[in-house]
Amino acid sequence: MRAIIVIGPPRCGTTAFFRWLATHPEIAPSERKELNYFTGLSVTHDQFDLGQQAPYLAHIPPKAGARFSLEASPVYSHPQVMPIVSPRIELTLPDAKIIVMLRDPVDRFFSHYRVDQREGTAGAKTLSDYVRLSRGFDNRPAGREPLAENVWLQIADYPAILTQLLAQFPPRRIVPVFMDWFTTAPNYCADYLTEALGLYIPLEPGAIRAENTYYAPRNLSFHKLASAVRYLIEPTLQRFPGLRRKLYSAYRSVNISHSAGALGPVLEAEDIVELREFYCPRNEALRVLLGEYFKLEHIPDWLVE
């Protein structure tokens, strides 16, 4: 069974992409979306066995007719994690395809800020303060802080992610995918994935549903409890997506606020300018890498500005 591994910074569409691919009749998804197998950190992976596929495939529930396994673990793209997991993936799954999700880094950063604000973990009252806080985290020497600390500016350094991958894998096994394609170029995205994966991938407009979209909970404690329960039963929800949708609909009806301000913070013009300036050299480097190694079409506007 060949492997498909979806990576990319948080808030880049990995959940929506994973759940869409998981419906393909020839793809068997992992028991949890974020399997994180190759970090070797989870208590469920005490028997992490480098170079052997059986322990890995034990986390892929059998699916009749499946020729590909699938997981989506954003943590693999973390700058401190990728140098560890890349050789493990290469030894364990020598023919794995690595899909790298790419999203406008400004939109991605703002999305993460909104979620941190909702969860009470932003540590800043305004986006401007959050940017400064993030710069402070990003400028500290690598390895001084746990992975849970805020690195949300630097974590969307897409050229750094691709460069690290290219040091371990040949370009033919790395599959950059722009989140924009889901809505702006679904036909191209389908053809591109079909060729890159060696698997027919039909993609109808609107087939990939937005997941983890922002909402303001009425009760934060209930929200955190529901999130914990969802994690515990995720393997079951993975097998029964209809049940997941019904439970989420029920949750939304009782704990999502529709009051004024429920849409969360707003991205101000001055913050956009600062973030664009921060990401400008990284976007230029990304254009160079994509042009040299991947020859993609339908480059989104945020990358050609």
Steps between C-alpha positions, in 0.01 A plus 500: 500500500642836396481790741370856469606737777346847516700765682497877527469765769180510706205682340612407147208272416654168603181386675269574207744345253548190715128440546438542130778259399380255766177451303690365199427128455869417449631699799500365857528784754677478835295444814560862590562783258809615691666166545837661586651153478846607390552737792521194725356714781150359542434246775331283238829473312721354771595224257614746234711280278712684247499353153216251551162566340286265709490720814405799285231316305351382829364855529333478157164319534448250216291620207395269219661595170739754652840537332616808692522590868439858615590714796512878554738621770572875492762464773733329250555838334615665823860625455619303804312183408558456128873414528398218734202356316623530139762221522256284695240537227761421234612182674151379592305608190757530220237572234284742704364811333523812717223753432591847625204731557561868419275792597539876486726541807326821608158333495645197674660709775181698558296180512729360766480821699121482502510142626753589771278789605201268523693243702645766729857410402598799285678683781423831325194723484550621142637355180780757502607381845471140382730574206759651734464208737547256213808684377645468848443125502634461149822685580599277789768234448358173370441233760463733798123473517255207482322443172174628647641852518392761249692486172207593280686745278798279426299179470362617163848532350403287201837516320671372815253211515554409134878536528510259793281254310714525187804412709336165581262418213516533120266766357273237343396390849420850625159635398439870578128583504358850531190521717373759248463230234203342679283792391691680222634207295332171600544339158870581490536379859334168413719445193813602689429262790410218263837529328700559818348215701446249221137475606191637328377791713169656393432838659161660457464869591410526867597139573757605761309642793659761723589349836595659833353833391499774762211527742449659841374255765238615746674305775877448473510225764237300314692560177819358652312201640342432161843523334641246746211262440537541125865400524414188699239381252679616184573144376125430509413830334758421234309186406161672511532850348124540496495462879776760530297750298188438710687542828667817375166640387354428843797665668466810283134531592572512873843663539574736212434866560325711240526822700677817389873442498463125453690523172812575701781750445547691176817516290599867487678663205818580695525140617465378141785727392729376779423136431542541123841657558600213727400233251611681181854351483365158591241518224772596253707201608192278468442617142860410414473152652168424334630618164819296526361171629124480446382707199154567638219685327227718652731675745274697740498878509662525845814339361531711186429840657 
